[in-house]
Amino acid sequence: MVRAPGVGDRVLALDTMVINAIALLILYGVLHDTTMYFEPAMLFAMVGFVGTVAYARFMLRGDIIE
């Protein structure tokens, strides 16, 4: 993520890392046959989505909040 050539590539790498972390949380919950890990996975997905959108808006406009 740090060595990516462009800013867009860094955003894509960050989003991919978030998706991998969500998948690991879900698989860990399935492995241990518990639903305890599904709620943190959902929260992580929401925070990752908001972070990706905020970073993309910052790249396009230079500010996040208008």
Residue, then its C-alpha position, 0 to 999 in steps of 0.5 A: m500500500v505504501r509503495a503504490p505508484g499513484v494515490g488511486d492505487r493506494v485507495l484500492a489497496l486499502d479497500t482490498m485490505v479491508i475486504n480481506a479483514i472482513a473475510l477473515l472475521i467471517l471465516y473465523g466466526v464460521l470456523h468457531d461456529t459462533t455469531m460473535y464475529f459477524e457484528p464486528a465484521m459488519l462494523f468494519a465494513m461500514v467504517g471501511f466503506v466510509g473511509t474509502v469514500a472519504y479518501a476518494r472525495f479528498m482526492l477529487r476535491g481536496d476537501i471531505i466536507e463541503 
